[in-house]
Amino acid sequence: MFTPLLIILSLFSLTIPSSSSSSADVCIIGSGISGSSVAHFLRQYSLTTTTIAGIHMFDRHPVVGGRMATVTIAGETFEAGASILHPKNYHALNFTHMLDLKVKGPSPDDNAFSLGIWDGKQFLFKTIDSKSKSQVVQYFVSLANSVRMFLRYGISLLKMTSFVEVTVDSFLKYYESKESRPIFSTVEDMLKWAGLYNLTTHTLEDELVGLKYSPLLIQELITVITRINYGQSVRISGLAGAVSLAGSGGDLWAVEGGNWQMAAGLVNRSDVTLHLQEEIESVTNLGDFYELNSTKGNSYTCQVTVVATPLDELNIQFTPVISIPKRELQHTHATFVRGLLNPAYFGLNAVSDIPELVGTIESPELPFTCISVLKEHSAEDMTYKMFSRQSLTDALLDQIFSIRKETLRIDWGAYPHYHAPEKFAPFMLDDMHLYYVNAFENAASTMETGAVAAENIARLILSRLSGQWPQNSYGLKTSTSNSNLQHPEL
Ligand SMILES: Cc1cc2nc3c(=O)[nH]c(=O)nc-3n(C[C@H](O)[C@H](O)[C@H](O)COP(=O)(O)OP(=O)(O)OC[C@H]3O[C@@H](n4cnc5c(N)ncnc54)[C@H](O)[C@@H]3O)c2cc1C
């Protein structure tokens, strides 16, 4: 409803372009981990230079967090999108501690979590399941499972850990001190500096074949992991593949109550004017500032505009038109079911014979990529999460489940559809102050890579606003062919 008071208030909410070059208003489109991290790092790094005036953040949804979101089933909260963090995701860890959030680590039962690899007709591989609460029993079960895996996949299993460790170690360069770490103007330069670029030039499969991994390991276990984490096969880039494998190790964690609280906390402490349920439909370069128009009919002006969402499925009208490489998003359909799996669907006699995590190999007949037990409420009442590339029909779900009390479906434009060699959009969408954090998602899409890219964008903005650019920057230097920058032999 429009009242005179509302009209007056909305006039005051319009930002006025600042005439001073030392103080800029920033508009951020997207309140996920990338947008909220940009706001956080802008505030943190501009403490001494005070180059940032107001920060306006827009989200078309009624809540912050983007792809960090939860669902509630049977009174319990579960991650619906981004769920797990790696122990060396240091920005996420810092945010969690700084915001007084609680880390939810793996539970002792997770050691005995059973895995099955399903090909649509049979389980190709199954770990032993243990319902025992005894730590000793669980220890021996997990030992027996390691032996079983070793017998099936051989010595290559050990190589898997070292491939992931080398990649994670390279990534750790992004946490080095600002004094020794350049500001990057392109994704390519950012990846080359850390020794990660080469991994984006070929597929995970090619990388692993080159490293003499056993074909069975690649076709089964590794495919299961890339399908779970990126909904795609081992034809994704080597870097996205390594990140995906890192997300299958031990000591993974999450924020208790929901990872979205990181975004909420960062927004709260960064003096941000938050505009929820306000979709930006156009961004126009008007010389010294940008005009953003929203679906609510409002207009905002900022000297700096940050796009913190993938542009691939959006209809934002940029004037002048921007040009970025075409990229498809991989859709992942998350289906939550409260009920009970049907053992007959898997050719088994009892529900207890179905592994708690059913992963799948690449096969056109398979309608889902994975099913996992999120919670056992009782022997006859469980909550499951399924991922699939297409939406699952009720008819199919009625074959897979013998009991289905509640079903919840989310269609995520989840992450880039990865290719090799990968093409990257620019961080700077024009030669003024229009920035794109999610250009980095083509390297790998995670909460942490969002925060790492956001930190670089915040530094890029501040250095360009203060006229220091290109000092201490990497992107405009011509020579990047230092042999130290190549990816180490794996
Ligand atoms: C099913 C699934 C599982 C995943 N699992 C993991 C995992 O286990 N671990 C991990 O680290 N990562 C995981 N990811 C990836 C992770 O979620 C993303 O990489 C990360 O959350 C991206 O954050 P972002 O802020 O860049 O984008 P988003 O979270 O997508 O935020 C963008 C925001 O912009 C808003 N927006 C878009 N257009 C407009 C507009 N025109 N105007 C205003 N607002 C707009 C959107 O509403 C959204 O809130 C998963 C993703 C999915 C979908």
The ligand as a Gaussian input file, in Angstrom:
#p B3LYP/6-31G(d) Opt

LIG

0 1
 C       22.759000     -28.651000      -3.766000
 C       24.052000     -27.920000      -3.540000
 C       25.024000     -28.492000      -2.741000
 C       26.214000     -27.810000      -2.501000
 N       27.116000     -28.356000      -1.628000
 C       28.162000     -27.612000      -1.223000
 C       28.955000     -28.040000      -0.127000
 O       28.696000     -29.082000       0.480000
 N       29.999000     -27.265000       0.246000
 C       30.282000     -26.062000      -0.373000
 O       31.231000     -25.383000       0.042000
 N       29.521000     -25.627000      -1.413000
 C       28.474000     -26.359000      -1.842000
 N       27.664000     -25.904000      -2.836000
 C       28.072000     -24.693000      -3.595000
 C       27.780000     -23.419000      -2.791000
 O       26.442000     -23.417000      -2.399000
 C       28.030000     -22.193000      -3.630000
 O       29.304000     -22.245000      -4.232000
 C       28.000000     -20.912000      -2.799000
 O       27.025000     -20.971000      -1.796000
 C       27.761000     -19.744000      -3.748000
 O       27.545000     -18.569000      -3.015000
 P       27.317000     -17.190000      -3.763000
 O       27.141000     -16.171000      -2.704000
 O       28.401000     -16.986000      -4.749000
 O       25.997000     -17.364000      -4.613000
 P       24.523000     -17.613000      -4.085000
 O       24.550000     -18.328000      -2.801000
 O       23.783000     -18.231000      -5.197000
 O       23.962000     -16.157000      -3.796000
 C       23.494000     -15.309000      -4.819000
 C       22.295000     -14.546000      -4.309000
 O       21.956000     -13.570000      -5.275000
 C       20.555000     -13.445000      -5.313000
 N       20.188000     -12.853000      -6.604000
 C       20.316000     -13.415000      -7.829000
 N       19.909000     -12.551000      -8.778000
 C       19.515000     -11.428000      -8.154000
 C       19.006000     -10.181000      -8.608000
 N       18.822000      -9.905000      -9.916000
 N       18.685000      -9.242000      -7.681000
 C       18.866000      -9.493000      -6.358000
 N       19.351000     -10.665000      -5.882000
 C       19.688000     -11.615000      -6.766000
 C       20.055000     -14.859000      -5.119000
 O       18.737000     -14.849000      -4.618000
 C       21.062000     -15.404000      -4.107000
 O       20.591000     -15.249000      -2.785000
 C       26.460000     -26.549000      -3.101000
 C       25.476000     -25.979000      -3.916000
 C       24.283000     -26.640000      -4.108000
 C       23.215000     -25.991000      -4.941000

